[in-house]
Structures are given as structure tokens and as C-alpha cells.
Amino acid sequence: MIYALAGVGALVAGALVFHYVSNKQASNSQCFDEIEALGPPKKQSNGLLSFDYYKDIFMIISKHSKLKFASER
């Protein structure tokens, strides 16, 4: 009986871990897709990213980070 309960517990834990990991990968790929949709990096003459391009990337990453951590709470 104890072994059966331990087996069921391990199965449920494995399913939860799989669900957790698969959701993170989906969220990450959506984030990367949005960044790629911005086009090639826009740089200033000194080689740094332009402010507008940096701001757009920062907003995309912030949005996905908030969604990810809100679901973990």
C-alpha cells in the first residue's frame, strides 16, 4: 500500500514538473518571437542599442516576466 501511494505521488509530481517546464518554454518562445518581430537591432553610431529599440525589448521582457511570476504566486 505504501509503495502504491509513493508511486502515485511520484507520478503526480512528475506531471506537475512537466507542466511547469512546458509552460515556461512556451512563454519564452513567445517572448523571443516578439523580439524577433522588432526586426534587426537598431544601433547608434557608437555601437550601442538605440534607446527606442532598447525600450521596446525591455517592455516585452517585462511583460513576459510579470506574467510568468504572477502565475508562480
ZAMARGU-4260 file (C-alpha; in steps of 0.2 Angstrom, whole numbers, plus 5000, padded with zeros to 4 digits):
<rodrens>
0) 5000/5000/5000 | 5014/5012/5004 | 5023/5009/4988 | 5007/5012/4978 | 5005/5029/4987
5) 5023/5033/4984 | 5021/5028/4965 | 5006/5039/4963 | 5014/5054/4972 | 5029/5052/4961
10) 5018/5051/4945 | 5009/5067/4950 | 5025/5076/4955 | 5032/5072/4938 | 5016/5078/4929
15) 5017/5094/4938 | 5035/5097/4934 | 5032/5093/4916 | 5018/5105/4915 | 5028/5119/4924
20) 5043/5117/4912 | 5032/5116/4896 | 5023/5132/4901 | 5039/5141/4904 | 5046/5136/4887
25) 5030/5142/4878 | 5031/5158/4887 | 5050/5160/4882 | 5047/5156/4864 | 5033/5169/4863
30) 5044/5182/4871 | 5058/5178/4858 | 5046/5179/4844 | 5040/5196/4849 | 5058/5202/4850
35) 5062/5195/4833 | 5047/5204/4826 | 5055/5220/4830 | 5067/5217/4816 | 5086/5219/4817
40) 5094/5228/4831 | 5095/5247/4829 | 5111/5254/4835 | 5118/5271/4837 | 5135/5276/4829
45) 5145/5271/4844 | 5138/5253/4843 | 5126/5254/4857 | 5107/5250/4855 | 5096/5264/4851
50) 5085/5270/4866 | 5069/5266/4857 | 5074/5248/4852 | 5081/5245/4870 | 5064/5252/4877
55) 5054/5240/4866 | 5064/5225/4871 | 5063/5230/4889 | 5044/5232/4888 | 5042/5214/4880
60) 5053/5206/4893 | 5045/5215/4907 | 5028/5209/4901 | 5033/5191/4900 | 5042/5192/4916
65) 5026/5199/4925 | 5015/5185/4918 | 5027/5171/4922 | 5030/5177/4940 | 5011/5181/4943
70) 5007/5163/4938 | 5020/5156/4951 | 5012/5165/4965
</rodrens>
